[in-house]
Amino acid sequence: VPGSVDPLKYQSAASVPSYAGPDSEMLTVKLRYKEPDGDVSKKMEVALVDSGGDRVSSDFRFASAVAMFGQLLRNSDFRGKATYDDVIALARRGLDDDPQGYRREFIRLVETVKNL
């Protein structure tokens, strides 16, 4: 059906997402394509599963800490059970490459906000 969208897979339209835990699907990537001389589109679908491992880069950890901080500042429904201590701990794990000291300054900022 042209213009239709697949139904949500992980939540109902009115629910708020929550962390589902390790060994669960994190997201699904769906792609539709049509052969150059074809009339019917084909759908490819691949699920990304959280293996529970700790194989992410320090940049990813730090970016995640910044995003988590933003959710806390906005008091977002999507913040889950995150705390300022979680932000600080995650940001510290992302300090590998900080020649200008900006990441450490971010941690000091979060510590200041936590103590307000």
Biopython code that builds the backbone (N, CA, C, O; Angstrom):
import numpy as np
from Bio.PDB.StructureBuilder import StructureBuilder

atoms = [
    (1, "VAL", "N", (0.856, -1.170, 0.000)),
    (1, "VAL", "CA", (0.000, 0.000, 0.000)),
    (1, "VAL", "C", (0.902, 1.232, 0.000)),
    (1, "VAL", "O", (1.648, 1.445, 0.956)),
    (2, "PRO", "N", (0.848, 2.031, -1.032)),
    (2, "PRO", "CA", (1.691, 3.231, -1.088)),
    (2, "PRO", "C", (1.389, 4.186, 0.059)),
    (2, "PRO", "O", (0.229, 4.436, 0.386)),
    (3, "GLY", "N", (2.449, 4.716, 0.665)),
    (3, "GLY", "CA", (2.287, 5.695, 1.734)),
    (3, "GLY", "C", (2.035, 5.103, 3.101)),
    (3, "GLY", "O", (1.925, 5.848, 4.075)),
    (4, "SER", "N", (1.939, 3.785, 3.210)),
    (4, "SER", "CA", (1.684, 3.195, 4.530)),
    (4, "SER", "C", (3.004, 2.977, 5.259)),
    (4, "SER", "O", (4.063, 2.868, 4.640)),
    (5, "VAL", "N", (2.921, 2.918, 6.561)),
    (5, "VAL", "CA", (4.097, 2.723, 7.402)),
    (5, "VAL", "C", (3.858, 1.484, 8.244)),
    (5, "VAL", "O", (2.744, 1.235, 8.705)),
    (6, "ASP", "N", (4.922, 0.708, 8.439)),
    (6, "ASP", "CA", (4.805, -0.481, 9.286)),
    (6, "ASP", "C", (4.401, -0.082, 10.697)),
    (6, "ASP", "O", (4.780, 0.995, 11.158)),
    (7, "PRO", "N", (3.644, -0.918, 11.394)),
    (7, "PRO", "CA", (3.297, -0.601, 12.778)),
    (7, "PRO", "C", (4.542, -0.607, 13.660)),
    (7, "PRO", "O", (5.542, -1.249, 13.338)),
    (8, "LEU", "N", (4.468, 0.114, 14.771)),
    (8, "LEU", "CA", (5.597, 0.154, 15.699)),
    (8, "LEU", "C", (5.896, -1.244, 16.204)),
    (8, "LEU", "O", (4.980, -2.029, 16.449)),
    (9, "LYS", "N", (7.161, -1.555, 16.358)),
    (9, "LYS", "CA", (7.578, -2.892, 16.758)),
    (9, "LYS", "C", (7.842, -3.001, 18.253)),
    (9, "LYS", "O", (7.552, -4.034, 18.856)),
    (10, "TYR", "N", (8.387, -1.953, 18.857)),
    (10, "TYR", "CA", (8.858, -2.039, 20.226)),
    (10, "TYR", "C", (7.962, -1.347, 21.238)),
    (10, "TYR", "O", (8.184, -1.498, 22.439)),
    (11, "GLN", "N", (6.972, -0.603, 20.809)),
    (11, "GLN", "CA", (6.123, 0.136, 21.742)),
    (11, "GLN", "C", (4.809, 0.471, 21.067)),
    (11, "GLN", "O", (4.696, 0.451, 19.842)),
    (12, "SER", "N", (3.838, 0.774, 21.873)),
    (12, "SER", "CA", (2.597, 1.291, 21.301)),
    (12, "SER", "C", (2.790, 2.780, 21.065)),
    (12, "SER", "O", (3.710, 3.384, 21.616)),
    (13, "ALA", "N", (1.941, 3.366, 20.265)),
    (13, "ALA", "CA", (2.103, 4.769, 19.907)),
    (13, "ALA", "C", (2.033, 5.687, 21.120)),
    (13, "ALA", "O", (2.632, 6.762, 21.102)),
    (14, "ALA", "N", (1.320, 5.296, 22.172)),
    (14, "ALA", "CA", (1.128, 6.170, 23.333)),
    (14, "ALA", "C", (2.114, 5.890, 24.460)),
    (14, "ALA", "O", (2.120, 6.619, 25.452)),
    (15, "SER", "N", (2.942, 4.865, 24.340)),
    (15, "SER", "CA", (3.817, 4.518, 25.459)),
    (15, "SER", "C", (5.133, 5.278, 25.393)),
    (15, "SER", "O", (5.504, 5.836, 24.360)),
    (16, "VAL", "N", (5.821, 5.283, 26.514)),
    (16, "VAL", "CA", (7.140, 5.901, 26.614)),
    (16, "VAL", "C", (8.155, 4.774, 26.625)),
    (16, "VAL", "O", (8.010, 3.824, 27.394)),
    (17, "PRO", "N", (9.197, 4.861, 25.774)),
    (17, "PRO", "CA", (10.162, 3.768, 25.740)),
    (17, "PRO", "C", (10.925, 3.643, 27.046)),
    (17, "PRO", "O", (11.176, 4.635, 27.731)),
    (18, "SER", "N", (11.286, 2.429, 27.378)),
    (18, "SER", "CA", (12.118, 2.187, 28.555)),
    (18, "SER", "C", (13.209, 1.208, 28.176)),
    (18, "SER", "O", (13.076, 0.477, 27.194)),
    (19, "TYR", "N", (14.273, 1.186, 28.936)),
    (19, "TYR", "CA", (15.378, 0.282, 28.654)),
    (19, "TYR", "C", (14.924, -1.147, 28.864)),
    (19, "TYR", "O", (14.368, -1.479, 29.911)),
    (20, "ALA", "N", (15.153, -1.978, 27.895)),
    (20, "ALA", "CA", (14.647, -3.345, 27.938)),
    (20, "ALA", "C", (15.647, -4.330, 28.515)),
    (20, "ALA", "O", (15.296, -5.487, 28.745)),
    (21, "GLY", "N", (16.876, -3.911, 28.755)),
    (21, "GLY", "CA", (17.858, -4.804, 29.347)),
    (21, "GLY", "C", (18.772, -5.421, 28.303)),
    (21, "GLY", "O", (18.526, -5.297, 27.103)),
    (22, "PRO", "N", (19.834, -6.092, 28.759)),
    (22, "PRO", "CA", (20.774, -6.706, 27.834)),
    (22, "PRO", "C", (20.131, -7.850, 27.061)),
    (22, "PRO", "O", (19.079, -8.362, 27.442)),
    (23, "ASP", "N", (20.784, -8.244, 25.966)),
    (23, "ASP", "CA", (20.317, -9.330, 25.115)),
    (23, "ASP", "C", (18.924, -9.075, 24.568)),
    (23, "ASP", "O", (18.137, -10.008, 24.405)),
    (24, "SER", "N", (18.622, -7.838, 24.289)),
    (24, "SER", "CA", (17.336, -7.508, 23.701)),
    (24, "SER", "C", (17.550, -6.666, 22.454)),
    (24, "SER", "O", (18.622, -6.095, 22.252)),
    (25, "GLU", "N", (16.533, -6.596, 21.631)),
    (25, "GLU", "CA", (16.639, -5.788, 20.426)),
    (25, "GLU", "C", (16.664, -4.319, 20.794)),
    (25, "GLU", "O", (15.818, -3.844, 21.551)),
    (26, "MET", "N", (17.637, -3.601, 20.255)),
    (26, "MET", "CA", (17.770, -2.171, 20.506)),
    (26, "MET", "C", (17.035, -1.367, 19.438)),
    (26, "MET", "O", (16.404, -0.353, 19.735)),
    (27, "LEU", "N", (17.123, -1.827, 18.206)),
    (27, "LEU", "CA", (16.472, -1.135, 17.108)),
    (27, "LEU", "C", (16.390, -2.073, 15.922)),
    (27, "LEU", "O", (17.051, -3.110, 15.881)),
    (28, "THR", "N", (15.576, -1.694, 14.970)),
    (28, "THR", "CA", (15.472, -2.427, 13.717)),
    (28, "THR", "C", (15.644, -1.447, 12.575)),
    (28, "THR", "O", (15.014, -0.390, 12.546)),
    (29, "VAL", "N", (16.500, -1.806, 11.638)),
    (29, "VAL", "CA", (16.704, -0.994, 10.447)),
    (29, "VAL", "C", (15.917, -1.650, 9.319)),
    (29, "VAL", "O", (16.104, -2.828, 9.016)),
    (30, "LYS", "N", (15.035, -0.870, 8.703)),
    (30, "LYS", "CA", (14.238, -1.366, 7.581)),
    (30, "LYS", "C", (14.580, -0.542, 6.358)),
    (30, "LYS", "O", (14.706, 0.681, 6.422)),
    (31, "LEU", "N", (14.727, -1.232, 5.251)),
    (31, "LEU", "CA", (15.052, -0.567, 3.997)),
    (31, "LEU", "C", (14.204, -1.173, 2.890)),
    (31, "LEU", "O", (14.135, -2.393, 2.743)),
    (32, "ARG", "N", (13.564, -0.319, 2.122)),
    (32, "ARG", "CA", (12.819, -0.765, 0.955)),
    (32, "ARG", "C", (13.560, -0.268, -0.277)),
    (32, "ARG", "O", (14.039, 0.865, -0.323)),
    (33, "TYR", "N", (13.642, -1.134, -1.263)),
    (33, "TYR", "CA", (14.287, -0.748, -2.509)),
    (33, "TYR", "C", (13.581, -1.429, -3.676)),
    (33, "TYR", "O", (12.865, -2.416, -3.506)),
    (34, "LYS", "N", (13.799, -0.886, -4.837)),
    (34, "LYS", "CA", (13.209, -1.447, -6.044)),
    (34, "LYS", "C", (14.321, -1.589, -7.075)),
    (34, "LYS", "O", (15.120, -0.674, -7.274)),
    (35, "GLU", "N", (14.360, -2.733, -7.719)),
    (35, "GLU", "CA", (15.317, -2.954, -8.794)),
    (35, "GLU", "C", (15.078, -1.896, -9.870)),
    (35, "GLU", "O", (13.942, -1.458, -10.050)),
    (36, "PRO", "N", (16.126, -1.474, -10.591)),
    (36, "PRO", "CA", (15.953, -0.423, -11.603)),
    (36, "PRO", "C", (14.859, -0.717, -12.631)),
    (36, "PRO", "O", (14.179, 0.200, -13.092)),
    (37, "ASP", "N", (14.691, -1.970, -12.985)),
    (37, "ASP", "CA", (13.655, -2.305, -13.964)),
    (37, "ASP", "C", (12.472, -3.024, -13.309)),
    (37, "ASP", "O", (11.644, -3.619, -13.998)),
    (38, "GLY", "N", (12.396, -2.967, -11.969)),
    (38, "GLY", "CA", (11.334, -3.678, -11.258)),
    (38, "GLY", "C", (10.111, -2.816, -10.997)),
    (38, "GLY", "O", (10.157, -1.589, -11.082)),
    (39, "ASP", "N", (9.022, -3.491, -10.679)),
    (39, "ASP", "CA", (7.768, -2.813, -10.365)),
    (39, "ASP", "C", (7.396, -2.948, -8.893)),
    (39, "ASP", "O", (6.575, -2.182, -8.387)),
    (40, "VAL", "N", (7.988, -3.904, -8.211)),
    (40, "VAL", "CA", (7.629, -4.175, -6.820)),
    (40, "VAL", "C", (8.839, -3.920, -5.927)),
    (40, "VAL", "O", (9.946, -4.362, -6.237)),
    (41, "SER", "N", (8.633, -3.213, -4.825)),
    (41, "SER", "CA", (9.736, -2.961, -3.903)),
    (41, "SER", "C", (9.965, -4.174, -3.014)),
    (41, "SER", "O", (9.057, -4.965, -2.759)),
    (42, "LYS", "N", (11.193, -4.297, -2.555)),
    (42, "LYS", "CA", (11.571, -5.382, -1.648)),
    (42, "LYS", "C", (11.982, -4.752, -0.327)),
    (42, "LYS", "O", (12.581, -3.677, -0.298)),
    (43, "LYS", "N", (11.654, -5.431, 0.763)),
    (43, "LYS", "CA", (11.992, -4.905, 2.086)),
    (43, "LYS", "C", (13.088, -5.757, 2.716)),
    (43, "LYS", "O", (13.013, -6.986, 2.738)),
    (44, "MET", "N", (14.110, -5.069, 3.229)),
    (44, "MET", "CA", (15.156, -5.717, 4.028)),
    (44, "MET", "C", (14.980, -5.230, 5.451)),
    (44, "MET", "O", (14.694, -4.055, 5.677)),
    (45, "GLU", "N", (15.147, -6.118, 6.406)),
    (45, "GLU", "CA", (14.958, -5.762, 7.815)),
    (45, "GLU", "C", (16.023, -6.465, 8.645)),
    (45, "GLU", "O", (16.181, -7.684, 8.567)),
    (46, "VAL", "N", (16.756, -5.682, 9.446)),
    (46, "VAL", "CA", (17.812, -6.233, 10.298)),
    (46, "VAL", "C", (17.656, -5.648, 11.696)),
    (46, "VAL", "O", (17.559, -4.432, 11.857)),
    (47, "ALA", "N", (17.633, -6.506, 12.696)),
    (47, "ALA", "CA", (17.526, -6.064, 14.095)),
    (47, "ALA", "C", (18.921, -5.961, 14.697)),
    (47, "ALA", "O", (19.776, -6.811, 14.449)),
    (48, "LEU", "N", (19.147, -4.916, 15.488)),
    (48, "LEU", "CA", (20.396, -4.749, 16.228)),
    (48, "LEU", "C", (20.137, -5.217, 17.652)),
    (48, "LEU", "O", (19.281, -4.673, 18.350)),
    (49, "VAL", "N", (20.876, -6.219, 18.070)),
    (49, "VAL", "CA", (20.680, -6.812, 19.387)),
    (49, "VAL", "C", (21.815, -6.383, 20.303)),
    (49, "VAL", "O", (22.985, -6.447, 19.927)),
    (50, "ASP", "N", (21.464, -5.947, 21.506)),
    (50, "ASP", "CA", (22.459, -5.581, 22.510)),
    (50, "ASP", "C", (23.024, -6.859, 23.092)),
    (50, "ASP", "O", (22.314, -7.614, 23.757)),
    (51, "SER", "N", (24.289, -7.102, 22.846)),
    (51, "SER", "CA", (24.916, -8.324, 23.333)),
    (51, "SER", "C", (25.389, -8.189, 24.771)),
    (51, "SER", "O", (25.909, -9.145, 25.346)),
    (52, "GLY", "N", (25.213, -7.012, 25.355)),
    (52, "GLY", "CA", (25.634, -6.814, 26.736)),
    (52, "GLY", "C", (27.115, -6.552, 26.869)),
    (52, "GLY", "O", (27.611, -6.396, 27.985)),
    (53, "GLY", "N", (27.837, -6.498, 25.762)),
    (53, "GLY", "CA", (29.270, -6.261, 25.809)),
    (53, "GLY", "C", (29.584, -4.795, 26.048)),
    (53, "GLY", "O", (28.695, -3.943, 26.078)),
    (54, "ASP", "N", (30.860, -4.527, 26.214)),
    (54, "ASP", "CA", (31.305, -3.165, 26.482)),
    (54, "ASP", "C", (32.307, -2.762, 25.407)),
    (54, "ASP", "O", (33.434, -2.374, 25.715)),
    (55, "ARG", "N", (31.889, -2.855, 24.137)),
    (55, "ARG", "CA", (32.801, -2.643, 23.024)),
    (55, "ARG", "C", (32.522, -1.330, 22.310)),
    (55, "ARG", "O", (32.516, -1.293, 21.079)),
    (56, "VAL", "N", (32.294, -0.266, 23.040)),
    (56, "VAL", "CA", (32.047, 1.022, 22.401)),
    (56, "VAL", "C", (33.239, 1.933, 22.629)),
    (56, "VAL", "O", (34.014, 1.749, 23.568)),
    (57, "SER", "N", (33.370, 2.912, 21.758)),
    (57, "SER", "CA", (34.511, 3.820, 21.848)),
    (57, "SER", "C", (34.318, 4.827, 22.975)),
    (57, "SER", "O", (33.208, 5.019, 23.472)),
    (58, "SER", "N", (35.409, 5.460, 23.367)),
    (58, "SER", "CA", (35.324, 6.489, 24.394)),
    (58, "SER", "C", (34.512, 7.681, 23.889)),
    (58, "SER", "O", (33.823, 8.339, 24.668)),
    (59, "ASP", "N", (34.593, 7.956, 22.591)),
    (59, "ASP", "CA", (33.789, 9.043, 22.014)),
    (59, "ASP", "C", (32.298, 8.742, 22.148)),
    (59, "ASP", "O", (31.508, 9.627, 22.476)),
    (60, "PHE", "N", (31.918, 7.489, 21.893)),
    (60, "PHE", "CA", (30.512, 7.107, 22.019)),
    (60, "PHE", "C", (30.045, 7.224, 23.465)),
    (60, "PHE", "O", (28.941, 7.698, 23.733)),
    (61, "ARG", "N", (30.894, 6.789, 24.395)),
    (61, "ARG", "CA", (30.536, 6.903, 25.818)),
    (61, "ARG", "C", (30.326, 8.363, 26.207)),
    (61, "ARG", "O", (29.354, 8.709, 26.879)),
    (62, "PHE", "N", (31.258, 9.213, 25.772)),
    (62, "PHE", "CA", (31.152, 10.622, 26.141)),
    (62, "PHE", "C", (29.914, 11.256, 25.517)),
    (62, "PHE", "O", (29.191, 11.994, 26.187)),
    (63, "ALA", "N", (29.663, 10.975, 24.243)),
    (63, "ALA", "CA", (28.473, 11.516, 23.579)),
    (63, "ALA", "C", (27.202, 11.029, 24.268)),
    (63, "ALA", "O", (26.235, 11.781, 24.382)),
    (64, "SER", "N", (27.195, 9.800, 24.722)),
    (64, "SER", "CA", (26.039, 9.261, 25.444)),
    (64, "SER", "C", (25.837, 9.992, 26.765)),
    (64, "SER", "O", (24.705, 10.254, 27.173)),
    (65, "ALA", "N", (26.933, 10.318, 27.426)),
    (65, "ALA", "CA", (26.841, 11.063, 28.685)),
    (65, "ALA", "C", (26.259, 12.453, 28.446)),
    (65, "ALA", "O", (25.438, 12.924, 29.234)),
    (66, "VAL", "N", (26.673, 13.108, 27.375)),
    (66, "VAL", "CA", (26.144, 14.432, 27.046)),
    (66, "VAL", "C", (24.653, 14.346, 26.753)),
    (66, "VAL", "O", (23.880, 15.185, 27.213)),
    (67, "ALA", "N", (24.248, 13.338, 25.990)),
    (67, "ALA", "CA", (22.824, 13.165, 25.682)),
    (67, "ALA", "C", (22.021, 12.888, 26.952)),
    (67, "ALA", "O", (20.931, 13.431, 27.130)),
    (68, "MET", "N", (22.558, 12.047, 27.830)),
    (68, "MET", "CA", (21.880, 11.729, 29.090)),
    (68, "MET", "C", (21.720, 12.989, 29.940)),
    (68, "MET", "O", (20.673, 13.204, 30.551)),
    (69, "PHE", "N", (22.749, 13.808, 29.975)),
    (69, "PHE", "CA", (22.694, 15.065, 30.727)),
    (69, "PHE", "C", (21.582, 15.963, 30.187)),
    (69, "PHE", "O", (20.829, 16.563, 30.955)),
    (70, "GLY", "N", (21.487, 16.047, 28.875)),
    (70, "GLY", "CA", (20.421, 16.837, 28.262)),
    (70, "GLY", "C", (19.042, 16.348, 28.657)),
    (70, "GLY", "O", (18.152, 17.154, 28.926)),
    (71, "GLN", "N", (18.856, 15.046, 28.696)),
    (71, "GLN", "CA", (17.562, 14.486, 29.088)),
    (71, "GLN", "C", (17.250, 14.816, 30.553)),
    (71, "GLN", "O", (16.103, 15.102, 30.898)),
    (72, "LEU", "N", (18.260, 14.775, 31.397)),
    (72, "LEU", "CA", (18.057, 15.122, 32.809)),
    (72, "LEU", "C", (17.712, 16.596, 32.970)),
    (72, "LEU", "O", (16.814, 16.945, 33.737)),
    (73, "LEU", "N", (18.420, 17.461, 32.253)),
    (73, "LEU", "CA", (18.155, 18.895, 32.352)),
    (73, "LEU", "C", (16.727, 19.238, 31.929)),
    (73, "LEU", "O", (16.097, 20.122, 32.509)),
    (74, "ARG", "N", (16.227, 18.542, 30.924)),
    (74, "ARG", "CA", (14.879, 18.799, 30.423)),
    (74, "ARG", "C", (13.812, 18.063, 31.227)),
    (74, "ARG", "O", (12.617, 18.242, 30.995)),
    (75, "ASN", "N", (14.253, 17.231, 32.176)),
    (75, "ASN", "CA", (13.333, 16.381, 32.933)),
    (75, "ASN", "C", (12.471, 15.562, 31.970)),
    (75, "ASN", "O", (11.263, 15.419, 32.156)),
    (76, "SER", "N", (13.118, 15.038, 30.953)),
    (76, "SER", "CA", (12.456, 14.318, 29.879)),
    (76, "SER", "C", (11.875, 12.988, 30.362)),
    (76, "SER", "O", (12.425, 12.341, 31.253)),
    (77, "ASP", "N", (10.771, 12.599, 29.765)),
    (77, "ASP", "CA", (10.196, 11.282, 30.046)),
    (77, "ASP", "C", (11.126, 10.174, 29.573)),
    (77, "ASP", "O", (10.998, 9.036, 30.023)),
    (78, "PHE", "N", (12.052, 10.478, 28.681)),
    (78, "PHE", "CA", (12.959, 9.488, 28.115)),
    (78, "PHE", "C", (14.239, 9.306, 28.921)),
    (78, "PHE", "O", (15.122, 8.556, 28.505)),
    (79, "ARG", "N", (14.360, 9.973, 30.062)),
    (79, "ARG", "CA", (15.584, 9.887, 30.852)),
    (79, "ARG", "C", (15.686, 8.555, 31.588)),
    (79, "ARG", "O", (16.766, 8.179, 32.043)),
    (80, "GLY", "N", (14.578, 7.846, 31.706)),
    (80, "GLY", "CA", (14.609, 6.562, 32.410)),
    (80, "GLY", "C", (14.994, 6.760, 33.856)),
    (80, "GLY", "O", (14.457, 7.634, 34.537)),
    (81, "LYS", "N", (15.932, 5.943, 34.330)),
    (81, "LYS", "CA", (16.384, 6.024, 35.723)),
    (81, "LYS", "C", (17.744, 6.698, 35.830)),
    (81, "LYS", "O", (18.450, 6.531, 36.825)),
    (82, "ALA", "N", (18.109, 7.453, 34.814)),
    (82, "ALA", "CA", (19.415, 8.113, 34.785)),
    (82, "ALA", "C", (19.538, 9.130, 35.906)),
    (82, "ALA", "O", (18.564, 9.772, 36.298)),
    (83, "THR", "N", (20.759, 9.262, 36.413)),
    (83, "THR", "CA", (21.065, 10.250, 37.448)),
    (83, "THR", "C", (22.292, 11.046, 37.014)),
    (83, "THR", "O", (22.985, 10.670, 36.069)),
    (84, "TYR", "N", (22.551, 12.144, 37.711)),
    (84, "TYR", "CA", (23.754, 12.922, 37.410)),
    (84, "TYR", "C", (25.007, 12.097, 37.696)),
    (84, "TYR", "O", (26.016, 12.254, 37.009)),
    (85, "ASP", "N", (24.957, 11.228, 38.692)),
    (85, "ASP", "CA", (26.097, 10.349, 38.967)),
    (85, "ASP", "C", (26.352, 9.414, 37.790)),
    (85, "ASP", "O", (27.505, 9.120, 37.474)),
    (86, "ASP", "N", (25.283, 8.939, 37.134)),
    (86, "ASP", "CA", (25.440, 8.093, 35.949)),
    (86, "ASP", "C", (26.122, 8.866, 34.823)),
    (86, "ASP", "O", (26.990, 8.332, 34.133)),
    (87, "VAL", "N", (25.725, 10.121, 34.642)),
    (87, "VAL", "CA", (26.330, 10.969, 33.604)),
    (87, "VAL", "C", (27.823, 11.134, 33.881)),
    (87, "VAL", "O", (28.650, 10.983, 32.983)),
    (88, "ILE", "N", (28.152, 11.441, 35.117)),
    (88, "ILE", "CA", (29.554, 11.660, 35.497)),
    (88, "ILE", "C", (30.377, 10.395, 35.274)),
    (88, "ILE", "O", (31.472, 10.453, 34.715)),
    (89, "ALA", "N", (29.852, 9.259, 35.710)),
    (89, "ALA", "CA", (30.580, 7.994, 35.557)),
    (89, "ALA", "C", (30.794, 7.655, 34.087)),
    (89, "ALA", "O", (31.885, 7.234, 33.702)),
    (90, "LEU", "N", (29.777, 7.831, 33.272)),
    (90, "LEU", "CA", (29.894, 7.524, 31.847)),
    (90, "LEU", "C", (30.854, 8.492, 31.162)),
    (90, "LEU", "O", (31.659, 8.077, 30.328)),
    (91, "ALA", "N", (30.780, 9.761, 31.500)),
    (91, "ALA", "CA", (31.686, 10.747, 30.905)),
    (91, "ALA", "C", (33.133, 10.463, 31.293)),
    (91, "ALA", "O", (34.035, 10.637, 30.473)),
    (92, "ARG", "N", (33.367, 10.035, 32.516)),
    (92, "ARG", "CA", (34.740, 9.702, 32.947)),
    (92, "ARG", "C", (35.296, 8.538, 32.145)),
    (92, "ARG", "O", (36.495, 8.477, 31.873)),
    (93, "ARG", "N", (34.413, 7.607, 31.766)),
    (93, "ARG", "CA", (34.858, 6.467, 30.952)),
    (93, "ARG", "C", (35.159, 6.904, 29.511)),
    (93, "ARG", "O", (35.747, 6.142, 28.743)),
    (94, "GLY", "N", (34.762, 8.113, 29.149)),
    (94, "GLY", "CA", (35.012, 8.629, 27.811)),
    (94, "GLY", "C", (36.095, 9.686, 27.764)),
    (94, "GLY", "O", (36.117, 10.500, 26.841)),
    (95, "LEU", "N", (36.995, 9.695, 28.735)),
    (95, "LEU", "CA", (38.041, 10.724, 28.820)),
    (95, "LEU", "C", (39.313, 10.399, 28.049)),
    (95, "LEU", "O", (40.278, 11.159, 28.134)),
    (96, "ASP", "N", (39.355, 9.322, 27.316)),
    (96, "ASP", "CA", (40.607, 8.881, 26.686)),
    (96, "ASP", "C", (41.341, 9.977, 25.926)),
    (96, "ASP", "O", (42.551, 10.136, 26.090)),
    (97, "ASP", "N", (40.642, 10.720, 25.113)),
    (97, "ASP", "CA", (41.299, 11.714, 24.269)),
    (97, "ASP", "C", (40.711, 13.088, 24.567)),
    (97, "ASP", "O", (39.687, 13.470, 24.000)),
    (98, "ASP", "N", (41.366, 13.828, 25.462)),
    (98, "ASP", "CA", (40.850, 15.131, 25.891)),
    (98, "ASP", "C", (41.986, 16.150, 25.966)),
    (98, "ASP", "O", (42.263, 16.684, 27.040)),
    (99, "PRO", "N", (42.653, 16.427, 24.826)),
    (99, "PRO", "CA", (43.835, 17.303, 24.871)),
    (99, "PRO", "C", (43.528, 18.732, 25.298)),
    (99, "PRO", "O", (44.387, 19.385, 25.892)),
    (100, "GLN", "N", (42.342, 19.234, 25.017)),
    (100, "GLN", "CA", (41.978, 20.603, 25.372)),
    (100, "GLN", "C", (41.296, 20.688, 26.747)),
    (100, "GLN", "O", (41.095, 21.786, 27.265)),
    (101, "GLY", "N", (40.946, 19.559, 27.330)),
    (101, "GLY", "CA", (40.304, 19.554, 28.640)),
    (101, "GLY", "C", (38.804, 19.812, 28.619)),
    (101, "GLY", "O", (38.198, 20.026, 29.669)),
    (102, "TYR", "N", (38.195, 19.794, 27.424)),
    (102, "TYR", "CA", (36.764, 20.073, 27.326)),
    (102, "TYR", "C", (35.904, 19.003, 27.996)),
    (102, "TYR", "O", (34.872, 19.315, 28.591)),
    (103, "ARG", "N", (36.320, 17.769, 27.902)),
    (103, "ARG", "CA", (35.535, 16.690, 28.520)),
    (103, "ARG", "C", (35.589, 16.783, 30.041)),
    (103, "ARG", "O", (34.587, 16.555, 30.718)),
    (104, "ARG", "N", (36.744, 17.116, 30.566)),
    (104, "ARG", "CA", (36.852, 17.289, 32.020)),
    (104, "ARG", "C", (36.018, 18.484, 32.476)),
    (104, "ARG", "O", (35.412, 18.461, 33.548)),
    (105, "GLU", "N", (35.996, 19.524, 31.649)),
    (105, "GLU", "CA", (35.167, 20.689, 31.969)),
    (105, "GLU", "C", (33.687, 20.313, 31.979)),
    (105, "GLU", "O", (32.932, 20.809, 32.816)),
    (106, "PHE", "N", (33.265, 19.449, 31.066)),
    (106, "PHE", "CA", (31.880, 18.974, 31.054)),
    (106, "PHE", "C", (31.562, 18.237, 32.363)),
    (106, "PHE", "O", (30.498, 18.437, 32.948)),
    (107, "ILE", "N", (32.472, 17.402, 32.807)),
    (107, "ILE", "CA", (32.254, 16.670, 34.062)),
    (107, "ILE", "C", (32.119, 17.648, 35.222)),
    (107, "ILE", "O", (31.260, 17.465, 36.084)),
    (108, "ARG", "N", (32.949, 18.676, 35.257)),
    (108, "ARG", "CA", (32.830, 19.695, 36.316)),
    (108, "ARG", "C", (31.476, 20.403, 36.244)),
    (108, "ARG", "O", (30.878, 20.710, 37.275)),
    (109, "LEU", "N", (31.000, 20.657, 35.038)),
    (109, "LEU", "CA", (29.685, 21.280, 34.854)),
    (109, "LEU", "C", (28.584, 20.384, 35.419)),
    (109, "LEU", "O", (27.703, 20.863, 36.133)),
    (110, "VAL", "N", (28.627, 19.104, 35.111)),
    (110, "VAL", "CA", (27.608, 18.177, 35.611)),
    (110, "VAL", "C", (27.681, 18.099, 37.143)),
    (110, "VAL", "O", (26.648, 18.068, 37.812)),
    (111, "GLU", "N", (28.892, 18.067, 37.691)),
    (111, "GLU", "CA", (29.041, 18.039, 39.152)),
    (111, "GLU", "C", (28.440, 19.284, 39.780)),
    (111, "GLU", "O", (27.812, 19.210, 40.836)),
    (112, "THR", "N", (28.627, 20.423, 39.139)),
    (112, "THR", "CA", (28.051, 21.686, 39.643)),
    (112, "THR", "C", (26.534, 21.626, 39.621)),
    (112, "THR", "O", (25.889, 21.978, 40.608)),
    (113, "VAL", "N", (25.958, 21.189, 38.518)),
    (113, "VAL", "CA", (24.503, 21.083, 38.410)),
    (113, "VAL", "C", (23.961, 20.098, 39.437)),
    (113, "VAL", "O", (22.919, 20.338, 40.047)),
    (114, "LYS", "N", (24.662, 19.001, 39.626)),
    (114, "LYS", "CA", (24.234, 17.991, 40.608)),
    (114, "LYS", "C", (24.159, 18.598, 42.004)),
    (114, "LYS", "O", (23.273, 18.248, 42.783)),
    (115, "ASN", "N", (25.065, 19.490, 42.321)),
    (115, "ASN", "CA", (25.121, 20.063, 43.670)),
    (115, "ASN", "C", (24.225, 21.268, 43.872)),
    (115, "ASN", "O", (24.176, 21.822, 44.970)),
    (116, "LEU", "N", (23.514, 21.686, 42.831)),
    (116, "LEU", "CA", (22.602, 22.831, 42.990)),
    (116, "LEU", "C", (21.396, 22.467, 43.834)),
    (116, "LEU", "O", (20.529, 23.308, 44.068)),
]
sb = StructureBuilder()
sb.init_structure("model")
sb.init_model(0)
sb.init_chain("A")
sb.init_seg("    ")
for serial, (resi, resn, name, xyz) in enumerate(atoms, 1):
    if name == "N":
        sb.init_residue(resn, " ", resi, " ")
    sb.init_atom(name, np.array(xyz, "f"), 0.0, 1.0, " ", f" {name:<3s}", serial, name[0])
structure = sb.get_structure()
